[in-house]
Amino acid sequence: MRYGICHLSIVPMRSEPSDRSELVNQILYGEHFKVVEHRKKWSRIKLTHDKYEGWVDNKQYLEITEDEYAFAKAQPQRLTTDPVQCITTKENEIQTIVLGSSLAHNKLLNSEYEGTFTEGKKTKEALIKTSLLYLKSPYLWGGRTSFGIDCSGFTQMVYRLNGYHLKRDASQQATQGEALSFIEESEPGDLAFFDNAEGVITHVGIIMEDHYIIHAHGEVRIDRLDHSGIYNINTRMHTHKLRVIKKII
C-alpha cells in the first residue's frame, strides 16, 4: 500500500485518470490519503478524512511512508481559518494556502505557519458564523474552497472547520444525523436536503434563523426556506424541492 499527502494549495481530484476528466473533488494542503491504485502518471486515492476516492496527478502530491501516514492520521485536526494565508516551505519559499487547509502535518511537510487556525469541536452556533466566510463564493462542481465550491463541499467544509465529520456528497450526507418532521423543529446549523424529479437528493444547504437558508447555487447565497423548498429572493421562484431536514449535532 502506498500513501500520500497534499503539499500544494488546491489539487483537483478527477473521476478518471485524465486532465480532461470531470472534477469530482479537491484536495487541500495537508490532507493525506491512501493510494489504492498507482499508475505511471496518475493515482487513484482514498482521502483519510471522508474516504472519498478519485484520481490525482502523481506530480501533485508527495508520497509518504506507512509510519508517516500513521503519524498524520493520529494527529488532532487543526485547520486554517483565514480565507487565504501563507506558509513558508523548507526551501524558504512563500506558498499560499486556503481556508480549511490542514496544519496538523507540518512536520511531514517541513513548513511554517503563523496565521490563525481552529481545532476541536465548536458549538452549533458557530456553524452559521463559519458559513458566512464562504458567502458569495462562486459555484464550482467538485469545489471545496472560497474560490469555487459546490453545495455539499460547502456544508462539509463548514462542519469540518467546526470539528464535525460530514461525508462528501449531498446524497451521502443525507444518510447522516436525525431526520426532523417539520421546519419548525429545526435549529440554525441543521441541514436541509432537496431532491430532483426522480427523487434523488441533489442539493443541500444550512438552515439559518427565521426560515432562511445559506447554500451554494450559482454562488454561496442566502434564500428563504419554506415547506416547499428554497425560494429565491431575487427571481421570486422556488428553485429546489425540500426532501428532508437532518439534525447532525
SVG drawing of the C-alpha trace seen along z (x, -y; Angstrom):
<svg xmlns="http://www.w3.org/2000/svg" viewBox="-45 -40 61 42">
<polyline fill="none" stroke="black" stroke-width="0.4" points="0.0,0.0 1.2,-3.5 0.4,-6.7 0.5,-10.4 0.0,-13.9 -1.0,-17.1 1.8,-19.7 0.1,-22.1 -2.7,-24.6 -5.6,-23.0 -5.3,-19.8 -8.0,-18.5 -9.4,-15.1 -11.0,-13.6 -13.4,-10.8 -10.9,-9.3 -7.1,-9.5 -7.1,-12.4 -6.8,-16.2 -9.9,-16.4 -11.9,-14.2 -14.7,-15.6 -13.6,-17.4 -15.3,-15.5 -13.4,-16.9 -10.4,-18.9 -7.6,-18.0 -6.4,-20.9 -3.0,-21.4 -2.0,-19.0 -4.7,-16.4 -3.4,-12.8 -4.7,-9.7 -4.1,-6.1 -3.1,-5.3 -5.4,-2.4 -4.1,-2.2 -0.9,-3.6 -0.1,-4.2 2.7,-5.8 1.1,-9.3 -2.0,-9.0 -3.0,-7.5 -6.5,-6.6 -6.6,-7.8 -8.9,-7.5 -8.9,-10.5 -8.5,-9.8 -11.0,-12.3 -14.0,-11.3 -13.0,-8.1 -13.8,-9.8 -12.0,-8.3 -10.8,-9.8 -7.8,-10.2 -4.9,-12.7 -1.8,-13.6 1.3,-11.9 3.1,-15.2 0.7,-16.9 1.3,-15.0 4.2,-13.7 4.5,-10.0 4.9,-9.3 5.8,-6.1 3.3,-3.9 4.7,-5.2 4.4,-8.8 0.8,-8.1 0.0,-6.6 1.6,-9.7 -0.5,-12.0 -3.7,-10.0 -3.1,-10.2 -2.7,-14.0 -5.7,-16.1 -7.4,-18.1 -6.0,-21.7 -7.4,-23.8 -6.6,-27.3 -9.4,-29.9 -8.2,-32.7 -9.7,-32.8 -6.1,-32.9 -2.8,-32.6 0.8,-31.8 3.2,-29.1 7.0,-29.1 8.4,-25.9 11.6,-24.2 13.2,-25.9 12.2,-29.2 9.6,-29.8 6.3,-31.5 3.2,-29.4 -0.4,-30.4 -3.0,-28.1 -6.7,-28.4 -9.4,-28.3 -9.7,-24.8 -6.2,-23.6 -4.7,-21.1 -1.8,-22.2 -1.5,-19.0 1.1,-17.5 3.5,-20.4 6.3,-18.2 5.9,-16.0 5.9,-18.9 8.6,-20.9 6.7,-24.1 5.9,-27.0 2.6,-28.8 1.9,-31.9 -1.8,-32.6 -5.0,-31.7 -6.3,-28.2 -9.1,-26.1 -9.0,-22.8 -11.5,-20.7 -15.3,-20.8 -17.2,-24.1 -20.7,-24.9 -23.5,-24.5 -24.0,-28.3 -20.5,-28.6 -21.6,-26.9 -23.5,-29.9 -20.6,-32.3 -18.3,-29.9 -20.7,-29.5 -20.7,-33.3 -16.9,-33.1 -17.9,-31.4 -20.7,-33.9 -20.5,-35.0 -18.1,-32.2 -18.8,-31.1 -20.3,-27.6 -17.9,-25.0 -18.8,-21.4 -16.3,-19.4 -15.1,-22.6 -14.2,-22.9 -12.8,-26.4 -14.0,-30.1 -12.6,-30.4 -15.2,-27.8 -17.4,-25.4 -20.4,-23.1 -23.3,-22.6 -22.0,-19.5 -18.4,-20.8 -19.8,-23.9 -21.6,-22.0 -18.8,-19.6 -16.2,-22.4 -18.4,-24.4 -18.9,-21.3 -15.2,-20.3 -14.0,-23.7 -16.1,-23.2 -14.8,-19.8 -17.6,-17.6 -17.5,-15.0 -19.7,-15.0 -19.4,-12.8 -18.6,-14.4 -21.8,-14.2 -25.3,-15.5 -26.8,-12.1 -24.2,-10.7 -24.7,-13.4 -28.4,-12.7 -27.7,-9.3 -26.2,-11.0 -28.0,-12.5 -31.6,-12.5 -34.5,-13.3 -36.9,-16.1 -40.6,-16.2 -41.1,-19.9 -39.0,-23.1 -40.3,-24.4 -38.3,-21.7 -35.0,-22.8 -32.3,-24.9 -29.6,-27.1 -26.9,-24.7 -29.2,-21.9 -29.1,-20.6 -31.9,-20.7 -31.8,-18.3 -33.5,-18.6 -34.3,-16.1 -35.0,-16.2 -37.9,-14.9 -36.6,-11.3 -36.4,-11.5 -32.6,-11.6 -31.1,-14.0 -29.0,-16.5 -28.8,-19.6 -28.1,-20.6 -27.9,-23.8 -27.5,-25.0 -30.6,-26.3 -30.4,-29.8 -32.7,-31.7 -36.1,-32.9 -36.6,-30.5 -33.5,-31.4 -31.0,-29.0 -27.4,-29.5 -26.4,-27.3 -24.3,-27.1 -26.4,-27.7 -24.6,-29.8 -22.8,-31.3 -23.0,-30.8 -26.1,-32.8 -28.9,-33.3 -32.5,-32.5 -35.8,-31.8 -36.8,-28.2 -40.4,-27.1 -42.2,-23.7 -42.0,-23.5 -38.3,-24.2 -35.9,-27.1 -37.5,-30.3 -35.0,-32.5 -35.5,-36.1 -34.1,-37.6 -36.1,-35.6 -39.1,-35.1 -39.3,-31.5 -38.8,-28.2 -35.5,-26.6 -35.3,-23.4 -37.9,-20.9 -37.4,-20.1 -37.0,-16.4 -35.8,-16.1 -34.2,-18.1 -31.4,-16.5 -30.0,-17.3 -26.4,-16.4 -25.3,-17.8"/>
</svg>
